[in-house]
Amino acid sequence: MKILVTGGQGFIGKHLVKILAKKHEVSILSSRPTSGKNIILGDITNRELILKIVPNFKMVFHLGAVLGTSELINKAYEASKINILGTINILDGAKKNFTKVVYVTKPNVWLNTYTITKQAGEKFVKMYSKYFGLPSVIIKWFNVYGPGQSFHCQKAVPFFILWALKNQPIKIWGDGNQTMDLIYVTDAVRAAVLISEKNTLNGKTIEVGSGIEITVNDLAKKIIELTKSRSKIIYLPMRIGEDPGTKLKAKNKILKNLGFKIRVNLREGLTRTINWYKKNL
């Protein structure tokens, strides 16, 4: 089928496009000029464009968003324009021809700009599903990591690896006892594609993670071990927009019922990721 991916040139988007392209005709909506096959130059905030192109597709994976926690506290207007109004544009375009919307979000447990805008997007997807019958599903990816993750906002895995490879102090905000649910990027996108194919899941919200918690402290220690680093851990006050003591663990019951299994465990995934950064830093 014809599928549109917003945010298809991002870290996770590239992996998603790669797996989708094995079976489908995939186009990427890109806000920056780039070369490549099936690239549509445009922005999700361009309402006229979105209303024109989205109805031409059978499905749209909506990953496009501006990311950040503390980075977006003072950018509420800019983030809302992209993350909320951009999502409404996608939904209005989809409504014209009942294009299925796969809306990607995250566990929204903090109070910050990114969380608020993603929660708003979720609610609009649910509203369009309930009142307009728009086929849609919401996917909550937990802590996705892997090769190619950028440094434009604070993500634990790439930064911990960067500091470890340089034998620099690994910075942890808070006491490090907060937990994450880390899932390797190829597992995350496999799960998303599987979910998108099941029309019985329309209107539902599906959590996607490994189902295993790890503390930030243990993650840092594991990365130090795998990189054979001389880095020491230092502790800093919590950043604005994040809460101490956060516990994250995905509920994977629906995925398990679909027969989905994690293929890349944490040690293997971190090793692959570390090797990629060694070559590409």
C-alpha positions, 0 to 999 in steps of 0.5 A, a space after each residue: 500500500 501507499 504509506 506516508 511517514 512524517 519524521 521519516 528522516 529522524 533516528 527511529 523514522 529511518 529504521 521504520 521506513 527501511 522495514 516498511 519499504 520491504 512490502 509497501 510504497 513509502 514516501 517521506 515528508 521532509 521539512 528540509 531539502 534532501 536527496 532520495 527517493 520518494 521524498 515530499 518536501 514540506 512541513 506538517 504545519 503547512 495545512 494546505 499541503 497536508 490536506 492535499 497530500 495525505 488523502 493520497 495515502 492508505 496509511 500515515 505514520 505520524 512521527 514528525 514532532 519537535 522533541 525535548 524536555 527541559 529544552 522546550 520549557 521556554 518554547 511552548 508556542 513553537 512546539 505547540 504549533 508543530 506538535 499540536 496543530 501539525 497533528 490536527 492537519 494530519 488528522 484533517 487530511 486523513 479524514 478526507 479519505 479515511 487514511 489510517 493514522 498511526 500516531 506515535 507518542 511516549 509515556 507522558 508522565 512529566 509536566 513539560 512542553 513536550 509531554 503536554 503537546 503529545 498528550 494533546 495529540 493523543 486526545 485529538 486522535 481519539 476524538 477523530 476516531 470516536 466522532 469521525 470514525 477515523 481509523 487510527 491507533 496510538 503507539 506509545 514507544 518507551 525508551 527507544 535506543 540504537 545506532 544513529 540516535 542524535 545528540 540534539 536533546 538529552 537522551 541517556 544512551 547516546 550521551 552516556 556512550 559519548 562520555 564513556 568513549 571519551 572517558 569523561 564524567 557521566 552526568 546523571 540528573 537526580 539520584 539515578 534510581 529512576 527507571 527506564 524501559 529500553 527497547 532496541 530500535 529495530 524491535 520498536 519499529 517491528 512492533 509498530 508495523 505489526 500493530 499498524 496491520 491489525 485493524 482490530 486495534 483501531 482506536 486503541 493505545 498500545 505501549 511498546 517497550 521491553 517490559 523490563 525496568 533498569 535504573 539510570 545508575 545501572 544503565 550508566 554502569 553497564 555502558 562503562 563496563 561495555 566500553 571499558 571506560 574510565 568514566 566516573 558517575 557524577 550527580 546533578 540536580 534534576 532538570 526542569 520538566 523532569 520528575 525524580 523517582 520516575 518509574 517506567 515499564 511498558 505493559 506489553 500484554 497486547 503485543 504478547 497476544 499478537 505473538 511479538 517477541 523482543 529479538 535484541 536484548 539490552 546487552 546486545 543492543 548496547 554493544 551494537 550501539 556502542 560499536 556504531 558510535 565508535 565508528 561514527 562519532 
